[in-house]
Amino acid sequence: MRCVIARFPFDLVKSEVEQSMKGVKPEPVTGASVTIGRHTYPVKQVGEVITRQDRRDFTADEVTRALTRLGFTCQTVQEPAPAAPPTPLETATALFGGPTRSYLPPSSGHNGGPGR
């Protein structure tokens, strides 16, 4: 299959990619990955091996598209869902702290009761 990675054309064959990755120890996966045989590799590692280019020269998306078209199973990393924004009360508490004293005027009665 013909594909372009980092502006260079490549004719990739699934069996040749599998052969190229034999004996290559998978690096820890921190981003997009691909399963080749019984191993899961970062797609950038595979791209570097099959293109013989520095992995900074191509994107993970370019390699993922090519490997998916060859029939490999690729996984992308899901970004964690953003946290819900704080409520106004949570924002005020964070800015000004929790209630530490009453802001009501002092009462004039005995024992703190209402005045008559």
N, C-alpha and C positions, 0 to 999 in steps of 0.2 A: 504494500500500500504506500502510495506516495503522500508525503506530508511535508510541511514546512515548519521548522523549529528554529527560532532565532534567525529568521530570514534565509536559512539554508534549506534546500530540498533534501529529503531523505526518502529512500525506499525501504520501508520497514516490513519485516515478516515476523509474525508471532513466534514461530519456532526459533528464529535467530535472536530475538529479544530474550527468550527463555534461555537459550544457550549462552548468551552474553552475561546473564546474571547468575549462571551456575558458579558456585564457589565464592560469590560475593556476599560478605557478611552484611546483613541489613543494619543500617544506622537507626538510632531511635527515631520514631515517627513523631514529628511535632506539627505537621501540616497535612497537606494532601498526601495520600498513600495509594499504593497499588499492590494487589496480591499477585505474585508470580510464583507458581508452584505452591509450596507450603509456606512461603515467606511473604511478609508484608514489608515493602520498602517505601521510603519517601520517594515521591515521583521525581524530585530534583536529583536524587542519587541515581535513579534509573536513567533519567535524561542525560546525565553526565556520562554514564557508561556507554549508552547506545549512540550518542552523538559525538563523543570525545571532545565536548566543549566544556568550558568552565560553566558551572551551574548559575553563575551570575549573568550569563549571556542570554538566558531564556527564562520564561515564566513557567510556573507549575501548571497553569492552565493550558499552555501549548502542549506540554507533554501529556497531561491528563486527557486532552482531546484525542491525541494520537493513540495512546494506549487503549482508550475506550473503543475507538474505531477498530483496533486490532482484536478486541474481544476480551481484554483484561478487565477485572473488577477494580474500579477506583473508588476511593472514599475521600470526601472532602471534610475538612474540620468545620463543625458548626460553631459559629460564634455564640458565646453565652448570651441569653436574652438580657437586654438591659433591665436594670432594676427599676421598679416603679418609682416615679418621683415622690419625694417626701410630701406629706400633707402639710398644710399651713401650720398646724399645731406642732408637728415634728420639726419644721423649720424654725419656728419661734423658740421652741425648747432648746434646739441646738445652738441658736444664736444667743439667747438670753438666759439659758439655764432653766431649771425647774423652779416651781414656786418655793421660795424660801421664807417668805413672810407675807402677811396679809397686807394688802394695800388699802384696806378699809379704814376710815378714820376711827380713832379710839372712841369707845362709848363713854358716856358720862355717868352711867349707873353703877351700882355696886356689883361685885362679882362678875364684872364684864358683861352684865346684862344690858338690855336697852334702857335708855333713860326715860323718865316719866315726866 
